[in-house]
Amino acid sequence: MATKKVEIVVQPRPAHFVGDGFRVHNFIPSGPRLDMKRMDPFIMLDYNSKFNFGPTSTPRGVGVHPHRGFETVTIAYQGKVEHHDSAGGGGVIGEGDVQWMTAASGVLHKEFHETNWAKEGGIFQMVQLWVNLPAKDKMSKPQYQAIANSDMANVDLGENGFIELIAGNYQDQKGPATTFSPVHLMNAKLKSGGKAEFDFPANFNTGALVIEGNIVVNGEEKVPTDNFVLFENQGETFTIEATEDSVILILSGEPINEPIFPHGPFVMNTREEIIQAFDDYNNGKFGYLE
């Protein structure tokens, strides 16, 4: 199999706040190399790099807001998030856990630092990824997958470390998340000097975010902490070697190859569908959430 080469290494953009609880660097969409079409089905990636929140009795976060047409995937590395949606989903995302919310036809959603965690404060580190839905599934019923860290498949790489599987496959093991199109999502937790090989179809849009540590890709491309690697859509295999203990989020997905028409919290296929989404939201069809 041919090597999947690095197309570009992207440094984090200046951070901005989403609400008052999420200080994020936006990687997707950002410029022509990481726009929604290029990264399809991954249409947004916000990275809350390590940030120290002080203690508070009023948890920080984001108040009630709508979504339609895609899925939100929240991966907790440090800190805890409490969330609720108008379809009845909700709970606490603890360290190492994942919340996979299928907004689909529409939900109202809110997310805040978990109450007891907020009282103590501390280092907060998360990723929120938006995964697009095929047109045929955009108006399906909302659903929710609470994926505890203990539910994830772990692929032991011996002295190299291990792979923590959220969705898709690695070495014949499968992650617990169900997806509407082929998506691979996993954390590579490599020890210093540890190495792992990955194999995805050439046409899958593939990237990696260095959450912790420093890595070398394909034996030549150095990628430091908080940087994102975009791979070319040629070749299938690439290697990652950690030059210190490292955590790397790997994402690879088959492009849906349908029109993408985004507007704020809605991602549909046409302008008319966006107008309908706003009408439905304003007419209370997304349910109710305090």
C-alpha positions in Angstrom: 0.0 0.0 0.0 1.1 3.6 -0.7 2.0 6.1 2.0 -0.6 8.7 2.8 1.5 11.9 2.9 1.1 15.0 5.0 -0.6 17.8 3.0 -0.2 20.5 5.7 0.5 21.0 9.4 -1.8 23.7 10.8 -1.0 25.7 13.9 -3.8 26.7 16.3 -5.6 29.9 15.4 -6.1 32.5 18.2 -8.5 31.2 20.8 -12.0 32.6 21.2 -14.8 31.9 23.7 -17.9 30.0 22.9 -20.3 31.2 25.7 -18.1 31.7 28.8 -17.1 28.1 29.3 -15.3 27.0 26.2 -12.1 28.7 25.1 -11.4 27.2 21.7 -9.1 27.2 18.7 -11.1 26.6 15.5 -9.5 24.2 13.0 -12.5 23.3 10.8 -13.6 25.3 8.9 -10.6 27.5 8.5 -9.4 28.5 5.0 -9.4 26.5 1.8 -7.3 23.6 3.2 -9.7 22.9 6.1 -13.1 24.1 4.8 -16.2 22.0 5.2 -16.1 20.6 1.7 -12.4 19.5 2.0 -13.0 17.9 5.4 -16.4 16.4 4.7 -18.0 14.7 6.7 -16.2 16.7 9.4 -17.7 20.2 9.2 -16.4 21.7 12.4 -13.6 21.1 14.9 -13.2 23.3 17.9 -10.3 22.5 20.3 -10.4 23.7 23.9 -6.7 23.4 24.6 -5.6 23.2 28.2 -7.1 26.2 30.1 -7.3 26.8 33.8 -10.8 27.9 34.9 -11.0 29.3 38.5 -13.6 28.1 40.9 -17.2 29.5 40.7 -20.6 28.7 42.1 -22.2 29.6 38.8 -21.0 27.0 36.2 -19.7 28.5 32.9 -20.9 27.2 29.6 -23.3 27.8 26.7 -27.0 28.4 27.2 -29.9 27.0 25.2 -29.2 26.9 21.4 -30.6 24.9 18.5 -29.0 22.4 16.1 -30.2 20.7 12.9 -28.7 18.6 10.2 -25.6 17.1 11.8 -24.1 15.4 14.9 -22.1 17.0 17.7 -19.3 14.9 19.2 -17.8 16.1 22.5 -14.6 14.4 23.7 -13.5 15.2 27.2 -9.8 15.1 28.0 -9.8 17.1 31.2 -12.7 18.6 33.1 -16.4 17.6 33.2 -19.4 18.9 31.2 -23.1 18.7 32.1 -25.5 18.9 29.2 -29.2 18.6 28.3 -31.2 18.6 25.1 -34.9 18.9 24.3 -35.1 15.3 23.0 -34.5 14.0 26.6 -30.8 13.4 26.2 -28.3 14.6 28.8 -25.9 13.7 31.6 -22.3 14.3 32.6 -19.3 13.8 30.3 -16.4 12.9 32.6 -12.8 12.8 31.7 -12.1 10.3 28.9 -15.8 10.1 28.0 -17.6 11.1 24.7 -21.0 12.6 24.1 -22.3 11.8 20.6 -25.5 13.8 19.9 -27.4 13.3 16.7 -29.3 16.6 16.3 -30.8 15.5 12.9 -34.3 17.1 12.6 -33.6 19.5 15.4 -32.9 19.8 19.1 -32.3 22.5 21.6 -29.1 22.0 23.6 -27.2 23.5 26.5 -23.9 22.6 28.0 -22.1 23.8 31.1 -19.1 22.8 33.3 -20.4 20.2 35.7 -21.5 21.8 39.0 -19.1 20.2 41.4 -16.2 20.5 39.0 -17.0 24.2 38.5 -16.8 24.8 42.3 -13.3 23.5 42.4 -12.2 24.7 38.9 -9.1 23.4 37.2 -7.6 22.4 33.9 -10.2 22.1 31.1 -9.5 20.4 27.8 -12.0 19.2 25.2 -12.7 18.7 21.5 -16.0 19.4 19.9 -16.4 17.9 16.4 -19.4 18.3 14.1 -20.1 15.4 11.8 -22.3 16.0 8.8 -25.3 13.8 8.0 -26.3 12.6 4.6 -29.4 14.3 3.1 -31.6 11.3 3.7 -30.8 11.3 7.4 -30.8 15.1 8.2 -34.5 15.0 9.2 -34.4 11.7 11.1 -35.2 11.5 14.8 -32.7 13.1 17.2 -30.8 10.5 19.3 -28.0 10.4 21.8 -25.0 8.1 22.5 -23.3 8.4 25.9 -20.0 6.7 25.5 -18.1 6.1 28.7 -14.4 5.6 28.5 -14.8 2.1 29.8 -17.1 1.3 26.8 -14.4 2.1 24.2 -12.4 -0.6 22.6 -8.7 -0.5 23.5 -6.2 -2.0 21.1 -3.0 -2.9 23.0 0.2 -1.9 21.2 2.4 -3.4 23.8 5.3 -1.1 24.8 4.2 1.4 22.2 1.0 2.3 24.0 -2.6 1.7 22.9 -5.4 2.9 20.7 -8.7 4.0 22.2 -11.5 3.5 19.7 -14.6 5.7 19.7 -15.9 4.9 16.2 -14.9 2.9 13.2 -12.2 0.2 13.2 -8.6 -0.4 14.1 -6.9 -3.8 13.8 -10.2 -5.6 13.5 -11.6 -4.0 16.7 -14.6 -1.7 16.5 -15.5 1.4 18.4 -18.9 1.6 20.2 -20.3 4.7 18.3 -22.8 4.1 15.5 -22.5 6.5 12.5 -24.6 7.4 9.5 -21.6 7.3 7.1 -18.2 5.6 7.4 -16.3 7.5 10.2 -13.2 6.4 12.1 -12.5 8.3 15.3 -9.9 7.3 17.9 -7.3 8.5 20.4 -3.7 7.1 20.0 -2.1 7.1 23.4 1.5 6.5 22.7 4.5 6.2 25.0 7.7 8.1 24.4 9.3 6.3 21.4 6.0 4.5 20.7 4.9 4.0 17.2 1.5 3.2 15.5 0.5 2.6 11.9 -2.9 3.6 10.5 -4.6 2.5 7.3 -7.6 4.4 5.8 -9.0 4.5 2.2 -7.2 7.0 0.0 -10.3 9.1 -0.6 -11.3 9.4 3.1 -10.6 12.9 4.5 -8.1 12.2 7.3 -6.5 14.4 10.0 -4.8 14.2 13.4 -4.8 16.6 16.3 -1.9 16.4 18.8 -3.6 16.7 22.2 -0.5 16.0 24.3 3.2 15.6 23.5 5.0 15.8 20.2 5.0 13.4 17.3 6.8 12.6 14.0 4.6 11.5 11.0 5.9 9.1 8.4 9.4 9.4 10.0 9.9 13.0 8.8 7.2 15.5 9.6 7.5 16.9 13.2 4.2 18.0 14.7 4.0 19.7 18.1 1.3 19.9 20.7 -2.0 21.6 19.7 -1.2 21.3 16.0 -3.4 19.7 13.4 -2.1 17.4 10.5 -4.1 17.2 7.3 -3.3 14.2 5.1 -3.4 14.0 1.3 -6.2 12.0 -0.4 -3.7 9.7 -1.9 -2.2 6.6 -0.4 -3.6 4.6 2.5 -1.1 4.1 5.3 0.8 6.5 7.6 2.8 6.1 10.8 2.9 8.2 13.9 5.9 8.1 16.4 5.8 9.9 19.7 8.9 11.7 20.8 7.4 11.9 24.3 4.3 10.5 25.9 1.6 11.7 23.6 -2.2 11.7 22.9 -3.3 12.1 19.3 -6.9 12.4 18.1 -7.2 10.6 14.7 -10.2 11.2 12.4 -10.9 9.8 9.0 -14.2 9.7 7.1 -15.7 9.0 3.7 -16.9 12.2 2.1 -20.7 12.4 1.8 -20.2 14.5 -1.4 -23.5 16.4 -1.2 -24.1 20.2 -1.2 -23.3 21.8 2.2 -25.3 24.9 3.1 -24.4 26.0 6.6 -25.9 28.9 8.6 -25.1 29.3 12.3 -26.3 26.2 14.2 -27.9 24.6 11.1 -26.2 22.6 8.3 -28.4 21.6 5.5 -28.1 21.0 1.7 -30.0 24.1 0.4 -30.9 27.6 1.3 -34.6 26.7 1.4 -33.9 24.0 4.0 -32.1 26.6 6.1 -35.1 29.0 5.9 -37.3 26.1 6.9 -35.0 25.3 9.9 -35.3 28.9 11.2 -39.1 28.8 10.7 -39.4 25.5 12.5 -37.2 26.8 15.3 -39.2 30.0 15.7 -42.4 28.0 15.7 -41.3 25.8 18.6 -40.8 22.6 16.6 -37.4 21.9 18.2 -39.1 21.3 21.5 -38.6 23.0 24.8 -35.6 23.4 27.1 -35.2 25.7 30.1 
